[in-house]
Amino acid sequence: MPAFASHFAPWVAALALCVLGDAVAQSATWPTRAVRIVVPFAAGGYTDTYARVIAQDLGRVLPQPVVVENRPGNGGNLGSDLVAKAAPDGYTLIVGAFNTHAVHATLYSSLPFDPLRDFTPIAFVAEATSVLVVAPHVPATTLRELLDLARTRPGGMDYGSSGVGTLGNLHIESMKSQTGIPFQQIAYRGEGEVLLALLRGDIAFASMSVSTALPQIRAGKIRPIATSGRTRSQVLPEVGTIGETLPGLGGNSWVALFGPAGVPDEIVQKLNREVDRIMRSPEVRQRMAANDIAYVSMTPAQLGEFQRAEARRWGDVVRANKLRVD
């Protein structure tokens, strides 16, 4: 070792210990100010709903307030980028979704952040079942009947979605790829608009969350023909799954709590324990069950593995169907 290097080595080591000691001290006293949970979508929807459930409960058990901040834009990428570039000190978190933190890695030709490398997985929050529903004028009661009917239409059938890369779009484009039926997408700004178009008869069918569709299903104004989960829906048990008709297809959306890359492990573990407690509470479980939303307990490491697996899975769907957002 050169003489000047050996001269500075003790100082470098001491500085490193000071930095490490400061990080440990900060995480031990966290939080000393308000914690912000970013929702990268507009208010409403289950991402926003459960971010607020978590924030409200955390605000009661932590010595500082926890606030939710909606930062919609660019399909959720605006809010995600804000958190990816925030200081990894546990004061800026995000409830990210399956699209922002798994699908977009492949869907977008360019992103200002890396959904896998630029975030710290903290806690799984919820997964939501989707349901394929048809407009009243469509004489189909099952997915098989819809496919048979669509084959008789020379131009295929119009379906509604909230845009390219959303779960509804991925489900139906996968069906299109597997069956060869030329379904035509009409994109709307959110599930609310898709539902209105369906009720008006502007589109033949759509895929949306059970919680969005359920009131109109129960009112008899739209008809469910398939659900997206691996098993049948708890609230629509008489409706078959997509996979029962088209093996290998289907899948639910999900949301999870993340921080910027590098959040201290002590903070991560504390938040993971608190979110697990919140999502297991009887009040929250009852609310989720009513809308076919489920909680799966995961450690931060398991969430990271799950996120990577989802990115591979949906990335294959995006590439197979040549979906792209520039």
Secondary structure in CASP SS format (residue, H / E / C, confidence):
PFRMAT SS
TARGET T0000
AUTHOR 0000-0000-0000
METHOD secondary structure of the structure
MODEL  1
M C 1.00
P C 1.00
A H 1.00
F H 1.00
A H 1.00
S H 1.00
H H 1.00
F H 1.00
A H 1.00
P H 1.00
W H 1.00
V H 1.00
A H 1.00
A H 1.00
L H 1.00
A H 1.00
L H 1.00
C H 1.00
V H 1.00
L H 1.00
G H 1.00
D H 1.00
A H 1.00
V H 1.00
A H 1.00
Q H 1.00
S H 1.00
A H 1.00
T H 1.00
W C 1.00
P C 1.00
T C 1.00
R C 1.00
A C 1.00
V E 1.00
R E 1.00
I E 1.00
V E 1.00
V E 1.00
P C 1.00
F C 1.00
A C 1.00
A C 1.00
G C 1.00
G H 1.00
Y H 1.00
T H 1.00
D H 1.00
T H 1.00
Y H 1.00
A H 1.00
R H 1.00
V H 1.00
I H 1.00
A H 1.00
Q H 1.00
D H 1.00
L H 1.00
G H 1.00
R H 1.00
V H 1.00
L C 1.00
P C 1.00
Q C 1.00
P C 1.00
V E 1.00
V E 1.00
V E 1.00
E E 1.00
N E 1.00
R C 1.00
P C 1.00
G C 1.00
N H 1.00
G H 1.00
G H 1.00
N H 1.00
L H 1.00
G H 1.00
S H 1.00
D H 1.00
L H 1.00
V H 1.00
A H 1.00
K C 1.00
A C 1.00
A C 1.00
P C 1.00
D C 1.00
G C 1.00
Y C 1.00
T E 1.00
L E 1.00
I E 1.00
V E 1.00
G E 1.00
A E 1.00
F H 1.00
N H 1.00
T H 1.00
H H 1.00
A H 1.00
V H 1.00
H H 1.00
A H 1.00
T H 1.00
L H 1.00
Y E 1.00
S C 1.00
S C 1.00
L C 1.00
P C 1.00
F C 1.00
D C 1.00
P C 1.00
L C 1.00
R C 1.00
D C 1.00
F E 1.00
T E 1.00
P E 1.00
I E 1.00
A E 1.00
F E 1.00
V E 1.00
A E 1.00
E E 1.00
A E 1.00
T C 1.00
S E 1.00
V E 1.00
L E 1.00
V E 1.00
V E 1.00
A C 1.00
P C 1.00
H C 1.00
V C 1.00
P C 1.00
A C 1.00
T C 1.00
T C 1.00
L H 1.00
R H 1.00
E H 1.00
L H 1.00
L H 1.00
D H 1.00
L H 1.00
A H 1.00
R H 1.00
T C 1.00
R C 1.00
P C 1.00
G C 1.00
G C 1.00
M C 1.00
D E 1.00
Y E 1.00
G E 1.00
S E 1.00
S C 1.00
G C 1.00
V C 1.00
G C 1.00
T C 1.00
L H 1.00
G H 1.00
N H 1.00
L H 1.00
H H 1.00
I H 1.00
E H 1.00
S H 1.00
M H 1.00
K H 1.00
S H 1.00
Q H 1.00
T H 1.00
G C 1.00
I C 1.00
P C 1.00
F C 1.00
Q E 1.00
Q E 1.00
I E 1.00
A E 1.00
Y C 1.00
R C 1.00
G C 1.00
E H 1.00
G H 1.00
E H 1.00
V H 1.00
L H 1.00
L H 1.00
A H 1.00
L H 1.00
L H 1.00
R H 1.00
G C 1.00
D C 1.00
I C 1.00
A C 1.00
F E 1.00
A E 1.00
S E 1.00
M E 1.00
S E 1.00
V H 1.00
S H 1.00
T H 1.00
A H 1.00
L H 1.00
P H 1.00
Q H 1.00
I H 1.00
R H 1.00
A C 1.00
G C 1.00
K C 1.00
I C 1.00
R E 1.00
P E 1.00
I E 1.00
A E 1.00
T E 1.00
S C 1.00
G C 1.00
R C 1.00
T C 1.00
R C 1.00
S C 1.00
Q C 1.00
V C 1.00
L C 1.00
P C 1.00
E C 1.00
V C 1.00
G C 1.00
T E 1.00
I H 1.00
G H 1.00
E H 1.00
T H 1.00
L C 1.00
P C 1.00
G C 1.00
L C 1.00
G C 1.00
G C 1.00
N C 1.00
S E 1.00
W E 1.00
V E 1.00
A E 1.00
L E 1.00
F E 1.00
G E 1.00
P E 1.00
A C 1.00
G C 1.00
V C 1.00
P C 1.00
D H 1.00
E H 1.00
I H 1.00
V H 1.00
Q H 1.00
K H 1.00
L H 1.00
N H 1.00
R H 1.00
E H 1.00
V H 1.00
D H 1.00
R H 1.00
I H 1.00
M H 1.00
R H 1.00
S C 1.00
P H 1.00
E H 1.00
V H 1.00
R H 1.00
Q H 1.00
R H 1.00
M H 1.00
A H 1.00
A H 1.00
N C 1.00
D C 1.00
I E 1.00
A E 1.00
Y C 1.00
V C 1.00
S C 1.00
M C 1.00
T C 1.00
P H 1.00
A H 1.00
Q H 1.00
L H 1.00
G H 1.00
E H 1.00
F H 1.00
Q H 1.00
R H 1.00
A H 1.00
E H 1.00
A H 1.00
R H 1.00
R H 1.00
W H 1.00
G H 1.00
D H 1.00
V H 1.00
V H 1.00
R H 1.00
A H 1.00
N C 1.00
K C 1.00
L C 1.00
R C 1.00
V E 1.00
D C 1.00
END
